[in-house]
């Protein structure tokens, strides 16, 4: 199958051996909308700039339409880049900004028909004689996109183009970008740290951490079958519940997963996925439960595959169309360090530079292909670590309807759907569900 853009074992190393992209391989099909997703500093913008030719590739190969392209100049790649800060020429009108790349390619030609057609496509015909200072943020971003569209590029490269806009305008332009890229059929690589953008825009989502590709798949499969605990924690709102657990599989009894003060009893006969947990007997694991995998209901209302827990209400977030209930079940949260507390400030300039390198090396230890390392402390079963800074108390978040009257301190029965149970090992690699799970999600 023809690939519009192919990255083969690509790495980027800066001075002093700091590697920000590590052996990344990725194929992007013609007309595909691929989203590069990850936290700040994970290397996603660097990947985009290497594709554009704005960054030199340290190792590996870039192929464009099957041809070696490492040494091609940016202008020779015929790609259009849309930046976070719009990057419009302040002394040019909208017409001048949209037509600028056309004038560079052919100064003598009349480009007004092409500029007018691009403006109609974006709905900015009435803004052609205005300067950037006279435009709103959304209008400027449309002009920036018009400048990219006008030259009929081989690919669009978008580096967080909506991050400077307010939430309402972001949602509107998100739909506009989807419509335009589908209409034009141009291969698009879109960089963002916003997982909502990634899930709504992309044909596929590539999740990066510390310069290492963690998973690339359709949005549905990335959410339903995260390859490791980092992907599970980064994708989804609210964040997945991650709890420390211990597998107990006695010869003369049912298999259980101890969560501290309570346990999940796995029903007999064991499913194929749950049978995989036998080899984890006596080992600490990480249990992942999305908020929709747990519901507030009496034991009598249990459906096949649901087991009982209880929780104490700590806080209720009213969202209008739903409520998020923070509960204390006596479980012990498992933490993904990069997604929790910010790094402390370093006082001295020299120490800051040295610390940055050391921090990167520590991060690299947890970003190998086997999956990220999860912080598991050695506290006793009946205690738990304090909630990370910025997070509300409680170890379990449950999504429910807004009409339920809940108050702090209420004891609630909870039913856990074991069909939506994720289990990861101590290094964060997924054990359960098995890789062949959920065939109905195949595209």
Buried (B, 14 or more C-beta within 10 A) or exposed (E): EEBBBBBBEBBBBEEEEBBBBBBBEBBBBBBBBBBBBBBEBBBBBBBBBBBBBEBEBBEBBBBBEEEEBBEBEEEEBEBBBBBBEBEBEEEBBBBBBBBBBBEEEEEEEEBEEBBBEBBEBBEBEEBBEBBBEEBEBBBBBBBBBBBBBBBEBBBBBBBBBBBBBEEEBBBEBBEBBBEBBEEBEBBBBBBBBBBBBBBBBBBBBBBBBBBBBBBBBBBBBBBBBBBBBBBBBBBBEBBBBBBBBBBBBEEEEEBBBBBBBBBBEBBEEBBEBBBBBEEBEEEBBBBBBBBEBBBBBEEEEBEEBBBBBBBBBBBBEEEEEEBBBBBBBBBBBBBBBBBBEEEEEBEEEEEEEEBEEEEBEEBBEBBEEEBBBBEBEEEEBEEBBEBEEEBEEBBBBBBBEEEEEBEEEBEBBBBBBBBBBBBBBBBBBBBBBBEEBEEEEEE
